[in-house]
């Protein structure tokens, strides 16, 4: 299977991981947290422990951000990587 997703930032970033210092550090921190959060081994451990409402909350947050900030073509090209747009 061809790999289409990347998570290299978390492995190469050597800056401050902390929130509230400045916008670039905040963005880098969120990226590090999200990449660590989406790690397959971590997801395998966490997902079964989430309550139904927590699972829905995570899904709703991600979906709301996608709808608010991406054009449909970006959603397909950048997020889904399905090549339809």
C-alpha positions as CSV (number, residue, x, y, z in Angstrom):
1,X,0.0,0.0,0.0
2,X,1.3,3.4,-0.9
3,X,1.8,5.7,2.1
4,X,0.1,9.1,1.6
5,X,0.2,10.6,5.1
6,X,3.1,12.2,6.7
7,X,3.9,13.0,10.3
8,X,7.5,14.2,10.1
9,X,7.2,17.5,12.0
10,X,7.0,15.8,15.4
11,X,10.3,13.9,14.7
12,X,12.2,16.9,13.4
13,X,11.0,19.9,15.5
14,X,13.5,20.9,18.2
15,X,11.9,24.1,19.4
16,X,9.8,24.9,22.5
17,X,6.7,22.8,23.1
18,X,4.5,25.1,25.2
19,X,1.5,27.2,24.7
20,X,1.1,31.0,25.1
21,X,4.5,32.3,24.2
22,X,3.8,33.5,20.7
23,X,1.8,32.4,17.6
24,X,4.6,30.4,15.9
25,X,5.4,28.5,19.1
26,X,1.6,27.9,19.6
27,X,1.2,26.6,16.1
28,X,4.2,24.3,16.4
29,X,3.0,23.0,19.8
30,X,-0.4,22.2,18.4
31,X,1.2,20.4,15.4
32,X,3.4,18.4,17.8
33,X,0.5,17.5,20.0
34,X,-1.7,16.5,17.1
35,X,0.9,14.3,15.5
36,X,1.7,12.6,18.8
37,X,-2.1,12.3,19.4
38,X,-2.7,10.6,16.1
39,X,0.1,8.1,16.5
40,X,-1.3,4.6,15.8
41,X,-0.1,3.1,19.0
42,X,-1.4,6.0,21.0
43,X,-4.8,5.8,19.3
44,X,-5.0,2.1,19.9
45,X,-4.5,2.8,23.6
46,X,-6.8,5.8,23.9
47,X,-9.8,5.2,21.7
48,X,-11.2,2.2,23.7
49,X,-11.0,4.3,26.8
50,X,-13.0,7.3,25.5
51,X,-16.6,7.6,26.4
52,X,-19.1,7.9,23.6
53,X,-19.5,11.6,24.2
54,X,-15.8,12.2,24.2
55,X,-15.4,10.3,20.9
56,X,-18.2,12.5,19.4
57,X,-16.6,15.6,20.8
58,X,-13.3,14.9,19.1
59,X,-15.0,14.1,15.8
60,X,-17.2,17.2,16.0
61,X,-14.2,19.5,16.7
62,X,-12.3,18.1,13.7
63,X,-15.2,18.2,11.4
64,X,-16.1,21.8,12.5
65,X,-12.6,23.0,11.8
66,X,-12.5,21.3,8.4
67,X,-15.8,22.8,7.3
68,X,-14.8,26.3,8.6
69,X,-11.3,26.5,7.2
70,X,-11.0,24.4,4.1
71,X,-12.6,24.8,0.7
72,X,-14.1,21.6,-0.6
73,X,-11.2,21.1,-3.1
74,X,-8.7,21.5,-0.2
75,X,-10.6,19.0,1.9
76,X,-10.4,16.4,-0.8
77,X,-6.8,17.2,-1.9
78,X,-5.1,17.9,1.4
79,X,-7.2,16.1,4.0
80,X,-8.8,13.1,2.3
81,X,-6.0,12.8,-0.3
82,X,-8.5,11.2,-2.6
83,X,-7.5,12.9,-5.8
84,X,-11.0,13.8,-6.8
85,X,-10.6,17.6,-6.8
